[in-house]
Amino acid sequence: MLDFGCLLSRLYLGLTMIFAHGYPKYLNYAQSSVKFPDPLGIGSPLSLSLVIFAECVCAVLVSLGLFTRLALIPLIITMGIAFFIIHCDDPFTRKELSFMFLCGYGTLFFLGSGNYNLQRFVPISVKHPVLKFLFERS
């Protein structure tokens, strides 16, 4: 039952991120890159590119269950920056969505992708405990 819950969480969090946030940012890259927030001081276009990478590429990997924990790291960082930096002075109702994504991604990071994933078709054998944690399914 836990594996099915992980699958539903991966699909909901991943697909919602792609279609409600990542893909629209990708489509409007030219207009958004000029005014996109730059909390890290690396420039608006690069900040937007990193967010699009997280919200599209990493969200696809999470949805498919491929390298889930590794793919969750950029998503957790993106949602953490959105919640704690970009929306820090906003009322909670304005930053609630980034908090919910952050909590969901954090939970999946510790649970793993479960057994219903595509990672089982990509055999990876690592010895280091940190890498083993990052590459294991659950």
C-alpha positions as a Markdown table, in Angstrom:
| # | Residue | x | y | z |
|---|---|---|---|---|
| 1 | Met | 0.0 | 0.0 | 0.0 |
| 2 | Leu | 2.9 | 2.3 | 0.7 |
| 3 | Asp | 4.3 | 1.8 | -2.8 |
| 4 | Phe | 0.9 | 2.8 | -4.3 |
| 5 | Gly | 0.9 | 5.9 | -2.1 |
| 6 | Cys | 4.4 | 6.8 | -3.3 |
| 7 | Leu | 3.3 | 6.3 | -6.9 |
| 8 | Leu | 0.2 | 8.6 | -6.5 |
| 9 | Ser | 2.3 | 11.2 | -4.7 |
| 10 | Arg | 5.0 | 11.1 | -7.4 |
| 11 | Leu | 2.4 | 11.5 | -10.2 |
| 12 | Tyr | 0.4 | 14.2 | -8.5 |
| 13 | Leu | 3.4 | 16.3 | -7.4 |
| 14 | Gly | 5.4 | 15.8 | -10.6 |
| 15 | Leu | 2.6 | 16.3 | -13.1 |
| 16 | Thr | 1.1 | 19.2 | -11.3 |
| 17 | Met | 4.5 | 20.9 | -11.2 |
| 18 | Ile | 5.1 | 20.3 | -14.9 |
| 19 | Phe | 1.8 | 21.4 | -16.3 |
| 20 | Ala | 0.8 | 24.2 | -13.8 |
| 21 | His | 4.3 | 25.7 | -13.3 |
| 22 | Gly | 7.2 | 24.4 | -15.4 |
| 23 | Tyr | 5.7 | 24.2 | -18.8 |
| 24 | Pro | 4.0 | 27.7 | -18.7 |
| 25 | Lys | 7.4 | 29.2 | -17.6 |
| 26 | Tyr | 9.1 | 27.4 | -20.5 |
| 27 | Leu | 6.5 | 28.8 | -23.0 |
| 28 | Asn | 7.0 | 32.4 | -21.7 |
| 29 | Tyr | 10.7 | 32.2 | -21.2 |
| 30 | Ala | 11.5 | 35.3 | -23.4 |
| 31 | Gln | 9.1 | 37.6 | -21.5 |
| 32 | Ser | 9.7 | 36.1 | -18.0 |
| 33 | Ser | 13.5 | 36.0 | -18.2 |
| 34 | Val | 13.8 | 39.8 | -18.0 |
| 35 | Lys | 11.8 | 40.2 | -14.8 |
| 36 | Phe | 12.2 | 36.8 | -13.1 |
| 37 | Pro | 13.4 | 37.0 | -9.4 |
| 38 | Asp | 17.1 | 36.5 | -8.9 |
| 39 | Pro | 17.5 | 35.5 | -5.3 |
| 40 | Leu | 21.0 | 33.9 | -5.8 |
| 41 | Gly | 22.5 | 36.9 | -7.7 |
| 42 | Ile | 23.2 | 34.8 | -10.9 |
| 43 | Gly | 21.0 | 36.8 | -13.2 |
| 44 | Ser | 17.3 | 36.5 | -14.1 |
| 45 | Pro | 17.7 | 34.3 | -17.2 |
| 46 | Leu | 19.9 | 31.8 | -15.4 |
| 47 | Ser | 17.6 | 31.7 | -12.4 |
| 48 | Leu | 14.6 | 31.1 | -14.6 |
| 49 | Ser | 16.5 | 28.4 | -16.6 |
| 50 | Leu | 17.3 | 26.6 | -13.3 |
| 51 | Val | 13.7 | 26.8 | -12.2 |
| 52 | Ile | 12.5 | 25.5 | -15.5 |
| 53 | Phe | 15.0 | 22.6 | -15.3 |
| 54 | Ala | 13.7 | 21.7 | -11.9 |
| 55 | Glu | 10.0 | 22.2 | -12.7 |
| 56 | Cys | 10.1 | 20.3 | -16.0 |
| 57 | Val | 13.0 | 17.9 | -16.3 |
| 58 | Cys | 13.3 | 16.9 | -12.6 |
| 59 | Ala | 9.5 | 16.7 | -12.3 |
| 60 | Val | 9.3 | 14.3 | -15.2 |
| 61 | Leu | 12.0 | 12.1 | -13.6 |
| 62 | Val | 10.0 | 12.2 | -10.3 |
| 63 | Ser | 6.8 | 11.2 | -12.1 |
| 64 | Leu | 8.5 | 8.3 | -13.8 |
| 65 | Gly | 10.3 | 7.2 | -10.8 |
| 66 | Leu | 13.8 | 7.6 | -12.4 |
| 67 | Phe | 16.6 | 8.8 | -10.1 |
| 68 | Thr | 13.8 | 10.1 | -7.9 |
| 69 | Arg | 15.8 | 11.3 | -4.9 |
| 70 | Leu | 18.4 | 13.0 | -7.1 |
| 71 | Ala | 15.6 | 14.7 | -9.1 |
| 72 | Leu | 14.0 | 15.8 | -5.9 |
| 73 | Ile | 17.0 | 17.8 | -4.7 |
| 74 | Pro | 16.6 | 20.7 | -7.3 |
| 75 | Leu | 12.8 | 20.7 | -6.7 |
| 76 | Ile | 13.3 | 20.9 | -2.9 |
| 77 | Ile | 15.8 | 23.8 | -3.3 |
| 78 | Thr | 13.5 | 25.6 | -5.7 |
| 79 | Met | 10.5 | 25.3 | -3.4 |
| 80 | Gly | 12.6 | 26.2 | -0.4 |
| 81 | Ile | 13.8 | 29.4 | -2.1 |
| 82 | Ala | 10.2 | 30.2 | -3.2 |
| 83 | Phe | 8.9 | 29.8 | 0.3 |
| 84 | Phe | 11.7 | 31.2 | 2.4 |
| 85 | Ile | 13.1 | 33.9 | 0.2 |
| 86 | Ile | 10.8 | 35.0 | -2.7 |
| 87 | His | 7.6 | 34.9 | -0.6 |
| 88 | Cys | 9.1 | 35.5 | 2.8 |
| 89 | Asp | 7.1 | 38.7 | 3.4 |
| 90 | Asp | 3.9 | 37.4 | 1.9 |
| 91 | Pro | 1.0 | 36.1 | 3.9 |
| 92 | Phe | 0.9 | 32.4 | 4.3 |
| 93 | Thr | -2.0 | 32.1 | 1.9 |
| 94 | Arg | 0.3 | 33.4 | -0.8 |
| 95 | Lys | 3.2 | 31.1 | -0.1 |
| 96 | Glu | 1.1 | 28.1 | 0.9 |
| 97 | Leu | 1.5 | 26.3 | -2.4 |
| 98 | Ser | 5.3 | 26.4 | -2.4 |
| 99 | Phe | 5.2 | 25.1 | 1.2 |
| 100 | Met | 2.9 | 22.2 | 0.2 |
| 101 | Phe | 5.2 | 21.2 | -2.7 |
| 102 | Leu | 8.2 | 21.5 | -0.4 |
| 103 | Cys | 6.6 | 19.2 | 2.2 |
| 104 | Gly | 5.5 | 16.7 | -0.5 |
| 105 | Tyr | 9.0 | 16.6 | -2.1 |
| 106 | Gly | 10.7 | 16.3 | 1.3 |
| 107 | Thr | 8.4 | 13.4 | 2.2 |
| 108 | Leu | 9.1 | 11.6 | -1.1 |
| 109 | Phe | 12.9 | 12.2 | -0.6 |
| 110 | Phe | 12.8 | 10.2 | 2.6 |
| 111 | Leu | 10.3 | 7.6 | 1.4 |
| 112 | Gly | 11.8 | 7.0 | -2.0 |
| 113 | Ser | 9.9 | 6.2 | -5.2 |
| 114 | Gly | 8.4 | 2.9 | -4.0 |
| 115 | Asn | 8.3 | -0.2 | -6.2 |
| 116 | Tyr | 6.1 | 1.2 | -9.0 |
| 117 | Asn | 8.8 | 3.0 | -10.9 |
| 118 | Leu | 11.0 | 2.8 | -13.9 |
| 119 | Gln | 14.2 | 2.8 | -11.9 |
| 120 | Arg | 14.0 | -0.9 | -11.5 |
| 121 | Phe | 14.9 | -1.2 | -15.1 |
| 122 | Val | 18.1 | 0.8 | -14.6 |
| 123 | Pro | 20.4 | -1.4 | -12.5 |
| 124 | Ile | 22.9 | 0.7 | -10.5 |
| 125 | Ser | 25.2 | -0.7 | -7.9 |
| 126 | Val | 27.0 | 1.7 | -5.6 |
| 127 | Lys | 28.9 | 1.1 | -2.4 |
| 128 | His | 29.0 | 4.5 | -0.7 |
| 129 | Pro | 26.1 | 4.9 | 1.8 |
| 130 | Val | 25.1 | 8.3 | 0.6 |
| 131 | Leu | 25.1 | 7.4 | -3.1 |
| 132 | Lys | 23.3 | 4.1 | -2.2 |
| 133 | Phe | 20.6 | 6.2 | -0.5 |
| 134 | Leu | 20.3 | 8.5 | -3.5 |
| 135 | Phe | 20.1 | 5.8 | -6.1 |
| 136 | Glu | 17.9 | 3.2 | -4.3 |
| 137 | Arg | 14.2 | 3.1 | -5.0 |
| 138 | Ser | 13.0 | 3.1 | -1.4 |
